[in-house]
Amino acid sequence: MSAEGVKETIKEKYGQIALQVGSGSKGCCGSAPACGRDDPITANLYTAHETASLPTEAVVASLGCGNPTALAQLNPGETVLDLGSGGGIDVLLSAQRVGPTGKAYGLDMTEEMLALARENQRKTGVENVEFLQGEIEQIPLPDHSVDVIISNCVINLSGDKDRVLAEAFRVLKPGGRFAVSDVVVRGEVPASIRRHVELWIGCVAGALEEEEYRTKLAQVGFEEIDVEPTRMYHVDDARESLTQSGVDVDAIAPYVEGKFMSAFVRARKPSAV
Ligand SMILES: C[S@@+](CC[C@H](N)C(=O)[O-])C[C@H]1O[C@@H](n2cnc3c(N)ncnc32)[C@H](O)[C@@H]1O
């Protein structure tokens, strides 16, 4: 499938999820067996204290694999940009942290997700939030305009990660921080096995290998690069789904165990650029 075809498929999938959430059901990510239960990737990412202040639809629409705002340093008055903001959960949490003198932008390409996010903003009544329509490969903001870039399992979906990282670098102010959650693969995994696991992970497929991620960040100019695992995925989490797809789970276990993880990826744009 062409890069444009992949993008259209992603839009369609997330558009449907946004409509499901808007009509009161749970958005579904990944394989059918994981759906409707505690999905090991997307469940329990936020504290009760964090979710208490948010509309239910923002919490139900959460399809990330981490909690970037919990790990990112966000200061009052700063400008934050969330790449692939979905139903807006991390944008609304960031807006609380940067306060009324700061601003939180959400960027998403899926119209239905933007409508859901804007409705969630309306329900919370926050004014220092703006949801933008666009692609993370072509960020609709000027150079040097953002203090912190966050993202929650979206960069791994992009077919052009070099472009996304270059765009993140461009819009960050000198000294600005890149602080994202993403699915990362540790070490080599045979392509066929990777495909099976990615099918299970579903919403968050397309992960970069850890060293490749570091290299790509350094190539566009970032420094102080760090990849911190936040959740490891185990073959037993995927057993039911993989078995249903005809995969011999015990045979692939040694190639999968300890290889797939959610990670918090940090980097900094140099102060003098
Ligand atoms: C896995 S969901 C994550 C949503 C949100 N970050 C969260 O934690 O709930 C992916 C979101 O990214 C958006 N997205 C995927 N690829 C994108 C791209 N290339 N440009 C802009 N948005 C994109 C989708 O529309 C969807 O809303």
The ligand as an SDF file (V2000), in Angstrom:
LIG
                    3D

 27 29  0  0  0  0  0  0  0  0999 V2000
   -3.0170    5.8700   18.6780 C   0  0  0  0  0  0  0  0  0  0  0  0
   -4.0850    7.2850   18.4930 S   0  0  0  0  0  0  0  0  0  0  0  0
   -3.4560    8.2490   19.8150 C   0  0  0  0  0  0  0  0  0  0  0  0
   -4.3270    9.4100   20.1970 C   0  0  0  0  0  0  0  0  0  0  0  0
   -3.8730   10.1870   21.4180 C   0  0  0  0  0  0  0  0  0  0  0  0
   -2.4970   10.5970   21.3130 N   0  0  0  0  0  0  0  0  0  0  0  0
   -4.0850    9.3840   22.6790 C   0  0  0  0  0  0  0  0  0  0  0  0
   -3.1290    9.1660   23.4310 O   0  0  0  0  0  0  0  0  0  0  0  0
   -5.2160    8.9860   22.9310 O   0  0  0  0  0  0  0  0  0  0  0  0
   -3.4780    8.0360   17.0290 C   0  0  0  0  0  0  0  0  0  0  0  0
   -4.0220    9.4110   16.6530 C   0  0  0  0  0  0  0  0  0  0  0  0
   -3.0770   10.0180   15.7830 O   0  0  0  0  0  0  0  0  0  0  0  0
   -3.7160   10.5030   14.6120 C   0  0  0  0  0  0  0  0  0  0  0  0
   -2.7370   10.3730   13.5270 N   0  0  0  0  0  0  0  0  0  0  0  0
   -2.1820    9.2300   13.0600 C   0  0  0  0  0  0  0  0  0  0  0  0
   -1.2820    9.4940   12.0890 N   0  0  0  0  0  0  0  0  0  0  0  0
   -1.2620   10.8610   11.9480 C   0  0  0  0  0  0  0  0  0  0  0  0
   -0.5340   11.7700   11.1050 C   0  0  0  0  0  0  0  0  0  0  0  0
    0.3480   11.3200   10.2330 N   0  0  0  0  0  0  0  0  0  0  0  0
   -0.7590   13.0870   11.2360 N   0  0  0  0  0  0  0  0  0  0  0  0
   -1.6810   13.5550   12.1310 C   0  0  0  0  0  0  0  0  0  0  0  0
   -2.4040   12.7520   12.9500 N   0  0  0  0  0  0  0  0  0  0  0  0
   -2.1990   11.4140   12.8670 C   0  0  0  0  0  0  0  0  0  0  0  0
   -4.9580    9.6550   14.4440 C   0  0  0  0  0  0  0  0  0  0  0  0
   -5.9390   10.3630   13.7330 O   0  0  0  0  0  0  0  0  0  0  0  0
   -5.3400    9.3690   15.8990 C   0  0  0  0  0  0  0  0  0  0  0  0
   -6.2050   10.3510   16.4080 O   0  0  0  0  0  0  0  0  0  0  0  0
  1  2  1  0
  2  3  1  0
  2 10  1  0
  3  4  1  0
  4  5  1  0
  5  6  1  0
  5  7  1  0
  7  8  2  0
  7  9  1  0
 10 11  1  0
 11 12  1  0
 11 26  1  0
 12 13  1  0
 13 14  1  0
 13 24  1  0
 14 15  1  0
 14 23  1  0
 15 16  2  0
 16 17  1  0
 17 18  1  0
 17 23  2  0
 18 19  1  0
 18 20  2  0
 20 21  1  0
 21 22  2  0
 22 23  1  0
 24 25  1  0
 24 26  1  0
 26 27  1  0
M  CHG  2   2   1   9  -1
M  END
$$$$
